[in-house]
Amino acid sequence: MLALRHGPAPGQALYTGRAASLDIEVDDHGPE
């Protein structure tokens, strides 16, 4: 949460990293 408060850059990086990993594991579930 603190990372998001610091700015969209660090928050986006964390979300993008997690999303990319999840996208591979739950590809059949969707891009989420």
Backbone as numpy.savetxt, mean C-alpha at the origin, in Angstrom:
# Nx Ny Nz CAx CAy CAz Cx Cy Cz
0.28 5.23 10.90 -0.56 6.43 10.90 0.32 7.68 10.90
1.37 7.65 11.68 2.27 8.81 11.76 2.89 9.10 10.40
3.19 8.04 9.66 3.81 8.23 8.34 2.86 9.00 7.43
1.56 8.71 7.53 0.59 9.40 6.70 0.51 10.88 7.08
0.67 11.16 8.37 0.59 12.55 8.84 1.79 13.35 8.34
2.91 12.66 8.17 4.12 13.35 7.71 3.93 13.87 6.29
3.18 13.14 5.50 2.94 13.59 4.13 2.48 12.44 3.25
1.97 12.73 2.06 1.48 11.72 1.13 2.60 10.87 0.54
3.82 11.41 0.53 4.94 10.67 -0.06 5.28 9.41 0.73
5.59 9.51 2.03 5.92 8.34 2.83 4.73 7.40 2.98
3.56 7.97 3.15 2.36 7.15 3.30 2.07 6.37 2.03
2.19 7.03 0.90 1.93 6.40 -0.39 2.91 5.27 -0.64
4.18 5.50 -0.25 5.21 4.48 -0.46 4.88 3.22 0.31
4.46 3.38 1.57 4.12 2.23 2.41 2.90 1.51 1.84
1.87 2.29 1.47 0.64 1.69 0.93 0.91 0.98 -0.38
1.72 1.61 -1.23 2.05 1.02 -2.53 2.79 -0.29 -2.35
3.73 -0.29 -1.41 4.52 -1.51 -1.15 3.63 -2.65 -0.67
2.74 -2.34 0.27 1.84 -3.36 0.80 0.84 -3.80 -0.26
0.33 -2.86 -1.01 -0.65 -3.17 -2.05 -0.04 -4.08 -3.11
1.20 -3.79 -3.49 1.88 -4.60 -4.51 2.02 -6.03 -4.02
2.37 -6.20 -2.75 2.57 -7.52 -2.18 1.23 -8.25 -2.10
0.19 -7.53 -1.66 -1.13 -8.12 -1.52 -1.70 -8.48 -2.89
-1.41 -7.65 -3.87 -1.93 -7.87 -5.22 -1.47 -9.22 -5.76
-0.27 -9.62 -5.39 0.28 -10.89 -5.87 -0.35 -12.06 -5.12
-0.60 -11.86 -3.82 -1.15 -12.94 -3.00 -2.65 -13.12 -3.21
-3.38 -11.98 -3.30 -4.82 -12.07 -3.49 -5.20 -11.51 -4.87
-4.47 -11.94 -5.87 -4.71 -11.46 -7.24 -6.12 -11.82 -7.70
-6.58 -13.01 -7.30 -7.91 -13.45 -7.74 -9.00 -12.67 -7.00
-8.65 -12.04 -5.88 -9.62 -11.26 -5.12 -9.76 -9.86 -5.69
-8.70 -9.36 -6.31 -8.75 -8.02 -6.88 -7.44 -7.30 -6.66
-7.33 -6.06 -7.15 -6.11 -5.26 -7.02 -5.85 -4.82 -5.58
-6.87 -4.96 -4.73 -6.73 -4.55 -3.34 -5.93 -5.61 -2.59
